[in-house]
Amino acid sequence: MQDLTQGGFGNLETFSFDVDVPYYPDQWRGRIRASACVAASLSGERVAAFDADHASMLRAQFSCDVLLIPHRVWAVVARA
């Protein structure tokens, strides 16, 4: 927010809300696989092993077709 005030913006207001975002299991696996903690940190072989374990866990623990993943949306409104 300091960048906004240094850029000449004022009357800063922030808000947040929670929303469940639907993902098919394969979509969720892809998102997690692409995250910095997985794809950018592990070798290709370890990424594949992680993905296989993740797929197995999702099948075992979630019988639904769509996963509802909680997300928090945070926003700032600033006026010039």
Distance bins in CASP14 RR format, pairs under 12 A and 6 or more apart:
PFRMAT RR
TARGET T0000
AUTHOR 0000-0000-0000
RMODE 2
METHOD distances of the structure
MODEL  1
1 7 0 0 0 0 0 1 0 0 0 0 0
1 8 0 0 0 0 0 1 0 0 0 0 0
1 9 0 0 0 0 1 0 0 0 0 0 0
1 10 0 0 0 0 1 0 0 0 0 0 0
1 11 0 0 0 0 0 1 0 0 0 0 0
1 12 1 0 1 0 0 0 0 0 0 0 0
1 13 0 0 0 0 0 1 0 0 0 0 0
1 14 1 0 0 1 0 0 0 0 0 0 0
1 74 0 0 0 0 0 1 0 0 0 0 0
1 75 0 0 0 0 0 1 0 0 0 0 0
1 76 1 0 0 1 0 0 0 0 0 0 0
1 77 0 0 0 0 0 1 0 0 0 0 0
1 78 0 0 0 0 1 0 0 0 0 0 0
2 8 0 0 0 0 0 1 0 0 0 0 0
2 9 0 0 0 0 0 1 0 0 0 0 0
2 10 0 0 0 0 0 1 0 0 0 0 0
2 12 0 0 0 0 0 1 0 0 0 0 0
2 76 0 0 0 0 0 1 0 0 0 0 0
2 78 0 0 0 0 0 1 0 0 0 0 0
3 9 0 0 0 0 1 0 0 0 0 0 0
3 10 0 0 0 0 0 1 0 0 0 0 0
3 12 0 0 0 0 0 1 0 0 0 0 0
3 76 0 0 0 0 0 1 0 0 0 0 0
3 78 0 0 0 0 1 0 0 0 0 0 0
4 10 1 0 0 1 0 0 0 0 0 0 0
4 11 0 0 0 0 0 1 0 0 0 0 0
4 12 1 0 0 1 0 0 0 0 0 0 0
4 13 0 0 0 0 0 1 0 0 0 0 0
4 14 0 0 0 0 0 1 0 0 0 0 0
4 76 1 0 0 1 0 0 0 0 0 0 0
4 77 0 0 0 0 1 0 0 0 0 0 0
4 78 1 0 1 0 0 0 0 0 0 0 0
4 79 0 0 0 0 1 0 0 0 0 0 0
4 80 0 0 0 0 1 0 0 0 0 0 0
5 11 0 0 0 0 0 1 0 0 0 0 0
5 12 1 0 0 1 0 0 0 0 0 0 0
5 76 0 0 0 0 0 1 0 0 0 0 0
5 78 0 0 0 0 1 0 0 0 0 0 0
5 79 0 0 0 0 0 1 0 0 0 0 0
5 80 0 0 0 0 0 1 0 0 0 0 0
6 78 0 0 0 0 0 1 0 0 0 0 0
7 78 0 0 0 0 1 0 0 0 0 0 0
7 79 0 0 0 0 0 1 0 0 0 0 0
7 80 0 0 0 0 1 0 0 0 0 0 0
8 78 0 0 0 0 1 0 0 0 0 0 0
8 79 0 0 0 0 1 0 0 0 0 0 0
8 80 1 0 0 1 0 0 0 0 0 0 0
9 76 0 0 0 0 1 0 0 0 0 0 0
9 77 0 0 0 0 1 0 0 0 0 0 0
9 78 1 1 0 0 0 0 0 0 0 0 0
9 79 1 0 0 1 0 0 0 0 0 0 0
9 80 1 0 1 0 0 0 0 0 0 0 0
10 76 0 0 0 0 0 1 0 0 0 0 0
10 77 0 0 0 0 1 0 0 0 0 0 0
10 78 1 0 1 0 0 0 0 0 0 0 0
10 79 1 0 1 0 0 0 0 0 0 0 0
10 80 1 0 0 1 0 0 0 0 0 0 0
11 76 0 0 0 0 0 1 0 0 0 0 0
11 77 0 0 0 0 1 0 0 0 0 0 0
11 78 1 0 0 1 0 0 0 0 0 0 0
11 79 1 0 1 0 0 0 0 0 0 0 0
11 80 0 0 0 0 1 0 0 0 0 0 0
12 75 0 0 0 0 0 1 0 0 0 0 0
12 76 1 0 0 1 0 0 0 0 0 0 0
12 77 1 0 0 1 0 0 0 0 0 0 0
12 78 1 0 1 0 0 0 0 0 0 0 0
12 79 0 0 0 0 1 0 0 0 0 0 0
12 80 0 0 0 0 0 1 0 0 0 0 0
13 74 0 0 0 0 0 1 0 0 0 0 0
13 75 0 0 0 0 1 0 0 0 0 0 0
13 76 1 0 0 1 0 0 0 0 0 0 0
13 77 1 0 1 0 0 0 0 0 0 0 0
13 78 1 0 0 1 0 0 0 0 0 0 0
13 79 0 0 0 0 1 0 0 0 0 0 0
14 73 0 0 0 0 0 1 0 0 0 0 0
14 74 1 0 0 1 0 0 0 0 0 0 0
14 75 1 0 0 1 0 0 0 0 0 0 0
14 76 1 0 1 0 0 0 0 0 0 0 0
14 77 1 0 0 1 0 0 0 0 0 0 0
14 78 0 0 0 0 1 0 0 0 0 0 0
15 72 0 0 0 0 0 1 0 0 0 0 0
15 73 0 0 0 0 1 0 0 0 0 0 0
15 74 1 0 0 1 0 0 0 0 0 0 0
15 75 1 0 1 0 0 0 0 0 0 0 0
15 76 0 0 0 0 1 0 0 0 0 0 0
15 77 1 0 0 1 0 0 0 0 0 0 0
16 71 0 0 0 0 0 1 0 0 0 0 0
16 72 1 0 1 0 0 0 0 0 0 0 0
16 73 1 0 0 1 0 0 0 0 0 0 0
16 74 1 0 1 0 0 0 0 0 0 0 0
16 75 1 0 0 1 0 0 0 0 0 0 0
16 76 0 0 0 0 1 0 0 0 0 0 0
17 70 0 0 0 0 0 1 0 0 0 0 0
17 71 0 0 0 0 1 0 0 0 0 0 0
17 72 1 0 0 1 0 0 0 0 0 0 0
17 73 1 0 1 0 0 0 0 0 0 0 0
17 74 0 0 0 0 1 0 0 0 0 0 0
17 75 0 0 0 0 1 0 0 0 0 0 0
18 68 0 0 0 0 0 1 0 0 0 0 0
18 69 0 0 0 0 0 1 0 0 0 0 0
18 70 1 0 0 1 0 0 0 0 0 0 0
18 71 1 0 0 1 0 0 0 0 0 0 0
18 72 1 0 1 0 0 0 0 0 0 0 0
18 73 1 0 0 1 0 0 0 0 0 0 0
18 74 0 0 0 0 0 1 0 0 0 0 0
19 68 0 0 0 0 1 0 0 0 0 0 0
19 69 0 0 0 0 1 0 0 0 0 0 0
19 70 1 0 0 1 0 0 0 0 0 0 0
19 71 1 0 1 0 0 0 0 0 0 0 0
19 72 0 0 0 0 1 0 0 0 0 0 0
19 73 1 0 0 1 0 0 0 0 0 0 0
19 74 0 0 0 0 0 1 0 0 0 0 0
20 66 0 0 0 0 1 0 0 0 0 0 0
20 67 0 0 0 0 1 0 0 0 0 0 0
20 68 1 1 0 0 0 0 0 0 0 0 0
20 69 1 0 0 1 0 0 0 0 0 0 0
20 70 1 0 1 0 0 0 0 0 0 0 0
20 71 1 0 0 1 0 0 0 0 0 0 0
20 72 0 0 0 0 0 1 0 0 0 0 0
20 73 0 0 0 0 0 1 0 0 0 0 0
21 27 0 0 0 0 1 0 0 0 0 0 0
21 28 0 0 0 0 1 0 0 0 0 0 0
21 31 0 0 0 0 1 0 0 0 0 0 0
21 66 0 0 0 0 0 1 0 0 0 0 0
21 67 0 0 0 0 1 0 0 0 0 0 0
21 68 1 0 0 1 0 0 0 0 0 0 0
21 69 1 0 1 0 0 0 0 0 0 0 0
21 70 1 0 0 1 0 0 0 0 0 0 0
21 71 1 0 1 0 0 0 0 0 0 0 0
21 72 0 0 0 0 0 1 0 0 0 0 0
21 73 0 0 0 0 1 0 0 0 0 0 0
22 28 0 0 0 0 1 0 0 0 0 0 0
22 64 0 0 0 0 0 1 0 0 0 0 0
22 65 0 0 0 0 1 0 0 0 0 0 0
22 66 1 0 1 0 0 0 0 0 0 0 0
22 67 1 0 0 1 0 0 0 0 0 0 0
22 68 1 0 1 0 0 0 0 0 0 0 0
22 69 1 0 0 1 0 0 0 0 0 0 0
22 70 0 0 0 0 0 1 0 0 0 0 0
22 71 0 0 0 0 0 1 0 0 0 0 0
23 29 0 0 0 0 1 0 0 0 0 0 0
23 30 0 0 0 0 1 0 0 0 0 0 0
23 31 1 0 0 1 0 0 0 0 0 0 0
23 32 0 0 0 0 1 0 0 0 0 0 0
23 58 0 0 0 0 0 1 0 0 0 0 0
23 62 0 0 0 0 0 1 0 0 0 0 0
23 64 0 0 0 0 0 1 0 0 0 0 0
23 65 0 0 0 0 0 1 0 0 0 0 0
23 66 1 0 0 1 0 0 0 0 0 0 0
23 67 1 0 1 0 0 0 0 0 0 0 0
23 68 0 0 0 0 1 0 0 0 0 0 0
23 69 1 0 1 0 0 0 0 0 0 0 0
23 70 0 0 0 0 0 1 0 0 0 0 0
23 71 0 0 0 0 0 1 0 0 0 0 0
24 30 0 0 0 0 0 1 0 0 0 0 0
24 31 0 0 0 0 0 1 0 0 0 0 0
24 58 0 0 0 0 0 1 0 0 0 0 0
24 62 0 0 0 0 0 1 0 0 0 0 0
24 64 0 0 0 0 0 1 0 0 0 0 0
24 65 1 0 0 1 0 0 0 0 0 0 0
24 66 1 0 0 1 0 0 0 0 0 0 0
24 67 1 0 0 1 0 0 0 0 0 0 0
24 68 0 0 0 0 0 1 0 0 0 0 0
24 69 0 0 0 0 0 1 0 0 0 0 0
25 31 0 0 0 0 0 1 0 0 0 0 0
25 32 0 0 0 0 0 1 0 0 0 0 0
25 51 0 0 0 0 0 1 0 0 0 0 0
25 54 0 0 0 0 1 0 0 0 0 0 0
25 55 1 0 0 1 0 0 0 0 0 0 0
25 56 0 0 0 0 0 1 0 0 0 0 0
25 57 0 0 0 0 0 1 0 0 0 0 0
25 58 1 0 1 0 0 0 0 0 0 0 0
25 59 1 0 0 1 0 0 0 0 0 0 0
25 60 0 0 0 0 0 1 0 0 0 0 0
25 61 0 0 0 0 0 1 0 0 0 0 0
25 62 1 0 0 1 0 0 0 0 0 0 0
25 63 0 0 0 0 0 1 0 0 0 0 0
25 64 0 0 0 0 1 0 0 0 0 0 0
25 65 0 0 0 0 1 0 0 0 0 0 0
25 66 0 0 0 0 1 0 0 0 0 0 0
25 67 1 0 0 1 0 0 0 0 0 0 0
25 68 0 0 0 0 0 1 0 0 0 0 0
25 69 0 0 0 0 0 1 0 0 0 0 0
26 32 0 0 0 0 0 1 0 0 0 0 0
26 33 0 0 0 0 0 1 0 0 0 0 0
26 51 0 0 0 0 0 1 0 0 0 0 0
26 54 0 0 0 0 0 1 0 0 0 0 0
26 55 0 0 0 0 1 0 0 0 0 0 0
26 58 0 0 0 0 1 0 0 0 0 0 0
26 59 0 0 0 0 0 1 0 0 0 0 0
26 65 0 0 0 0 0 1 0 0 0 0 0
26 66 0 0 0 0 0 1 0 0 0 0 0
26 67 0 0 0 0 0 1 0 0 0 0 0
27 33 0 0 0 0 0 1 0 0 0 0 0
27 34 0 0 0 0 0 1 0 0 0 0 0
27 58 0 0 0 0 0 1 0 0 0 0 0
27 65 0 0 0 0 0 1 0 0 0 0 0
27 66 0 0 0 0 1 0 0 0 0 0 0
27 67 0 0 0 0 1 0 0 0 0 0 0
27 69 0 0 0 0 1 0 0 0 0 0 0
28 34 0 0 0 0 0 1 0 0 0 0 0
28 35 0 0 0 0 0 1 0 0 0 0 0
28 51 0 0 0 0 0 1 0 0 0 0 0
28 54 0 0 0 0 1 0 0 0 0 0 0
28 55 0 0 0 0 1 0 0 0 0 0 0
28 57 0 0 0 0 0 1 0 0 0 0 0
28 58 1 0 0 1 0 0 0 0 0 0 0
28 62 0 0 0 0 1 0 0 0 0 0 0
28 64 0 0 0 0 0 1 0 0 0 0 0
28 65 0 0 0 0 0 1 0 0 0 0 0
28 66 0 0 0 0 1 0 0 0 0 0 0
28 67 1 0 1 0 0 0 0 0 0 0 0
28 68 0 0 0 0 0 1 0 0 0 0 0
28 69 1 0 0 1 0 0 0 0 0 0 0
29 35 0 0 0 0 0 1 0 0 0 0 0
29 38 0 0 0 0 0 1 0 0 0 0 0
29 39 0 0 0 0 0 1 0 0 0 0 0
29 47 0 0 0 0 0 1 0 0 0 0 0
29 48 0 0 0 0 0 1 0 0 0 0 0
29 50 0 0 0 0 1 0 0 0 0 0 0
29 51 1 0 0 1 0 0 0 0 0 0 0
29 52 0 0 0 0 1 0 0 0 0 0 0
29 53 0 0 0 0 0 1 0 0 0 0 0
29 54 1 0 1 0 0 0 0 0 0 0 0
29 55 1 0 1 0 0 0 0 0 0 0 0
29 56 0 0 0 0 0 1 0 0 0 0 0
29 57 0 0 0 0 1 0 0 0 0 0 0
29 58 1 0 0 1 0 0 0 0 0 0 0
29 59 0 0 0 0 0 1 0 0 0 0 0
29 62 0 0 0 0 0 1 0 0 0 0 0
29 67 0 0 0 0 0 1 0 0 0 0 0
29 69 0 0 0 0 0 1 0 0 0 0 0
30 38 0 0 0 0 1 0 0 0 0 0 0
30 39 0 0 0 0 1 0 0 0 0 0 0
30 47 0 0 0 0 0 1 0 0 0 0 0
30 50 0 0 0 0 0 1 0 0 0 0 0
30 51 1 0 0 1 0 0 0 0 0 0 0
30 54 0 0 0 0 1 0 0 0 0 0 0
30 55 0 0 0 0 0 1 0 0 0 0 0
30 58 0 0 0 0 0 1 0 0 0 0 0
31 37 0 0 0 0 0 1 0 0 0 0 0
31 38 0 0 0 0 1 0 0 0 0 0 0
31 39 0 0 0 0 0 1 0 0 0 0 0
31 51 0 0 0 0 0 1 0 0 0 0 0
31 54 0 0 0 0 0 1 0 0 0 0 0
31 67 0 0 0 0 0 1 0 0 0 0 0
31 69 0 0 0 0 1 0 0 0 0 0 0
31 71 0 0 0 0 0 1 0 0 0 0 0
32 38 1 0 0 1 0 0 0 0 0 0 0
32 39 0 0 0 0 1 0 0 0 0 0 0
32 42 0 0 0 0 0 1 0 0 0 0 0
32 47 0 0 0 0 0 1 0 0 0 0 0
32 50 0 0 0 0 1 0 0 0 0 0 0
32 51 0 0 0 0 1 0 0 0 0 0 0
32 53 0 0 0 0 0 1 0 0 0 0 0
32 54 1 0 0 1 0 0 0 0 0 0 0
32 55 0 0 0 0 0 1 0 0 0 0 0
32 57 0 0 0 0 0 1 0 0 0 0 0
32 58 0 0 0 0 1 0 0 0 0 0 0
32 67 0 0 0 0 0 1 0 0 0 0 0
32 69 0 0 0 0 0 1 0 0 0 0 0
33 39 1 0 1 0 0 0 0 0 0 0 0
33 40 0 0 0 0 0 1 0 0 0 0 0
33 41 0 0 0 0 0 1 0 0 0 0 0
33 42 0 0 0 0 1 0 0 0 0 0 0
33 44 0 0 0 0 0 1 0 0 0 0 0
33 46 0 0 0 0 0 1 0 0 0 0 0
33 47 1 0 0 1 0 0 0 0 0 0 0
33 48 0 0 0 0 1 0 0 0 0 0 0
33 49 0 0 0 0 0 1 0 0 0 0 0
33 50 1 0 0 1 0 0 0 0 0 0 0
33 51 1 0 1 0 0 0 0 0 0 0 0
33 52 0 0 0 0 0 1 0 0 0 0 0
33 53 0 0 0 0 0 1 0 0 0 0 0
33 54 1 0 0 1 0 0 0 0 0 0 0
33 55 0 0 0 0 0 1 0 0 0 0 0
34 40 0 0 0 0 1 0 0 0 0 0 0
34 41 0 0 0 0 0 1 0 0 0 0 0
34 42 0 0 0 0 0 1 0 0 0 0 0
34 47 0 0 0 0 1 0 0 0 0 0 0
34 50 0 0 0 0 0 1 0 0 0 0 0
34 51 0 0 0 0 0 1 0 0 0 0 0
35 41 0 0 0 0 1 0 0 0 0 0 0
35 42 0 0 0 0 0 1 0 0 0 0 0
35 47 0 0 0 0 0 1 0 0 0 0 0
35 50 0 0 0 0 0 1 0 0 0 0 0
35 51 0 0 0 0 0 1 0 0 0 0 0
35 54 0 0 0 0 0 1 0 0 0 0 0
36 42 0 0 0 0 0 1 0 0 0 0 0
37 46 0 0 0 0 0 1 0 0 0 0 0
37 47 0 0 0 0 0 1 0 0 0 0 0
37 50 0 0 0 0 1 0 0 0 0 0 0
38 44 0 0 0 0 1 0 0 0 0 0 0
38 46 0 0 0 0 1 0 0 0 0 0 0
38 47 1 0 1 0 0 0 0 0 0 0 0
38 48 0 0 0 0 0 1 0 0 0 0 0
38 49 0 0 0 0 0 1 0 0 0 0 0
38 50 1 0 1 0 0 0 0 0 0 0 0
38 51 0 0 0 0 1 0 0 0 0 0 0
38 53 0 0 0 0 0 1 0 0 0 0 0
38 54 0 0 0 0 1 0 0 0 0 0 0
39 46 0 0 0 0 0 1 0 0 0 0 0
39 47 1 0 1 0 0 0 0 0 0 0 0
39 48 0 0 0 0 0 1 0 0 0 0 0
39 50 0 0 0 0 1 0 0 0 0 0 0
39 51 0 0 0 0 1 0 0 0 0 0 0
40 46 0 0 0 0 0 1 0 0 0 0 0
40 47 0 0 0 0 1 0 0 0 0 0 0
41 47 0 0 0 0 1 0 0 0 0 0 0
41 50 0 0 0 0 0 1 0 0 0 0 0
42 48 0 0 0 0 1 0 0 0 0 0 0
42 49 0 0 0 0 1 0 0 0 0 0 0
42 50 1 0 0 1 0 0 0 0 0 0 0
42 51 0 0 0 0 0 1 0 0 0 0 0
43 49 0 0 0 0 1 0 0 0 0 0 0
43 50 0 0 0 0 0 1 0 0 0 0 0
44 50 0 0 0 0 1 0 0 0 0 0 0
44 51 0 0 0 0 1 0 0 0 0 0 0
45 51 0 0 0 0 0 1 0 0 0 0 0
45 52 0 0 0 0 0 1 0 0 0 0 0
46 52 0 0 0 0 0 1 0 0 0 0 0
46 53 0 0 0 0 0 1 0 0 0 0 0
47 53 0 0 0 0 0 1 0 0 0 0 0
47 54 0 0 0 0 0 1 0 0 0 0 0
48 54 0 0 0 0 0 1 0 0 0 0 0
48 55 0 0 0 0 0 1 0 0 0 0 0
49 55 0 0 0 0 0 1 0 0 0 0 0
49 56 0 0 0 0 0 1 0 0 0 0 0
50 56 0 0 0 0 0 1 0 0 0 0 0
50 57 0 0 0 0 0 1 0 0 0 0 0
51 57 0 0 0 0 0 1 0 0 0 0 0
51 58 0 0 0 0 0 1 0 0 0 0 0
52 58 0 0 0 0 0 1 0 0 0 0 0
52 59 0 0 0 0 0 1 0 0 0 0 0
53 59 0 0 0 0 0 1 0 0 0 0 0
53 60 0 0 0 0 0 1 0 0 0 0 0
54 60 0 0 0 0 0 1 0 0 0 0 0
54 61 0 0 0 0 0 1 0 0 0 0 0
54 62 0 0 0 0 0 1 0 0 0 0 0
54 67 0 0 0 0 0 1 0 0 0 0 0
55 61 0 0 0 0 0 1 0 0 0 0 0
55 62 0 0 0 0 0 1 0 0 0 0 0
56 62 0 0 0 0 0 1 0 0 0 0 0
57 67 0 0 0 0 0 1 0 0 0 0 0
58 64 0 0 0 0 1 0 0 0 0 0 0
58 65 0 0 0 0 0 1 0 0 0 0 0
58 66 0 0 0 0 0 1 0 0 0 0 0
58 67 1 0 0 1 0 0 0 0 0 0 0
58 69 0 0 0 0 0 1 0 0 0 0 0
59 65 0 0 0 0 0 1 0 0 0 0 0
59 67 0 0 0 0 0 1 0 0 0 0 0
61 67 0 0 0 0 0 1 0 0 0 0 0
62 68 0 0 0 0 0 1 0 0 0 0 0
62 69 0 0 0 0 0 1 0 0 0 0 0
END
